C-alpha cells in the first residue's frame, strides 16, 4: 500500500466476480413474483429503502425491461420488490 497526499493506493487487490444471483433471479421471475431485501437506509422523507434492492430494480428495468413496484415493511425493516410487467 502506498500513501499519497490525498489517499492510500492499494496494489494487487483482485477484482471480485460480479454477483450472478440477481441475473439468475431476474431470468426466472414471472409477473407477480417478488424478492425481499433488508432496508439499509432512510431517505430525506423518512422512507426506509434498500441499496441492494434499488440496484436490483434498476437491473430489472434496464437489462430485462421489467417494471417493478416495491413496498416497505416498517416492522421488519425490509423492502419487497414485485415484478408487475
C-alpha positions as CSV (number, residue, x, y, z in Angstrom):
1,X,0.0,0.0,0.0
2,X,1.3,3.4,-1.0
3,X,0.2,6.6,0.6
4,X,-0.2,9.8,-1.4
5,X,-1.2,13.3,-0.1
6,X,-4.8,12.5,-0.7
7,X,-5.4,8.8,-0.3
8,X,-3.9,5.4,0.0
9,X,-3.3,3.3,-3.1
10,X,-3.6,-0.5,-2.7
11,X,-1.8,-2.7,-5.2
12,X,-2.5,-6.3,-6.3
13,X,-6.1,-6.4,-5.0
14,X,-8.1,-8.8,-7.1
15,X,-11.4,-7.6,-8.6
16,X,-14.3,-9.7,-7.2
17,X,-16.5,-11.6,-9.7
18,X,-19.9,-10.0,-10.4
19,X,-22.8,-11.5,-8.4
20,X,-24.8,-13.7,-10.7
21,X,-27.6,-14.2,-8.3
22,X,-29.5,-11.1,-9.4
23,X,-29.4,-12.1,-13.0
24,X,-30.4,-15.6,-12.3
25,X,-33.4,-14.4,-10.1
26,X,-34.5,-12.0,-12.8
27,X,-34.2,-14.5,-15.6
28,X,-36.6,-16.8,-13.7
29,X,-39.0,-14.1,-12.4
30,X,-42.6,-14.1,-13.7
31,X,-45.2,-11.4,-13.3
32,X,-46.4,-11.5,-9.7
33,X,-43.1,-12.9,-8.3
34,X,-41.2,-10.9,-5.7
35,X,-37.9,-10.7,-3.8
36,X,-37.2,-9.1,-0.4
37,X,-34.2,-7.0,0.7
38,X,-33.2,-5.6,4.1
39,X,-33.8,-1.9,4.4
40,X,-30.4,-0.3,5.0
41,X,-31.0,3.5,4.7
42,X,-33.6,6.1,5.3
43,X,-34.5,8.8,2.7
44,X,-34.8,12.5,3.5
45,X,-38.6,12.0,3.6
46,X,-38.2,9.2,6.2
47,X,-38.9,6.2,3.9
48,X,-36.8,3.1,4.5
49,X,-35.1,1.8,1.4
50,X,-32.5,-0.8,0.3
51,X,-29.4,0.0,-1.7
52,X,-29.3,-3.6,-2.9
53,X,-33.0,-3.6,-3.8
54,X,-32.7,-0.3,-5.7
55,X,-29.8,-1.8,-7.7
56,X,-31.9,-4.9,-8.4
57,X,-34.8,-2.7,-9.6
58,X,-32.5,-0.8,-11.9
59,X,-31.1,-4.0,-13.3
60,X,-34.6,-5.4,-13.9
61,X,-35.6,-2.3,-15.7
62,X,-32.5,-1.6,-17.8
63,X,-31.5,-5.1,-18.7
64,X,-34.7,-7.1,-18.7
65,X,-37.3,-4.4,-19.4
66,X,-39.3,-5.4,-16.3
67,X,-41.5,-3.0,-14.4
68,X,-41.2,-3.4,-10.6
69,X,-43.1,-2.0,-7.6
70,X,-41.8,-2.0,-4.1
71,X,-43.4,-1.8,-0.6
72,X,-41.6,-1.3,2.7
73,X,-42.4,-3.4,5.8
74,X,-41.6,-0.9,8.5
75,X,-41.9,-3.6,11.3
76,X,-39.4,-6.0,9.7
77,X,-37.1,-3.3,8.1
78,X,-37.4,-5.0,4.7
79,X,-38.3,-3.8,1.2
80,X,-40.1,-6.2,-1.2
81,X,-40.0,-5.8,-5.0
82,X,-42.6,-7.3,-7.2
83,X,-42.4,-7.8,-11.0
84,X,-45.6,-6.3,-12.4
85,X,-44.9,-6.3,-16.2
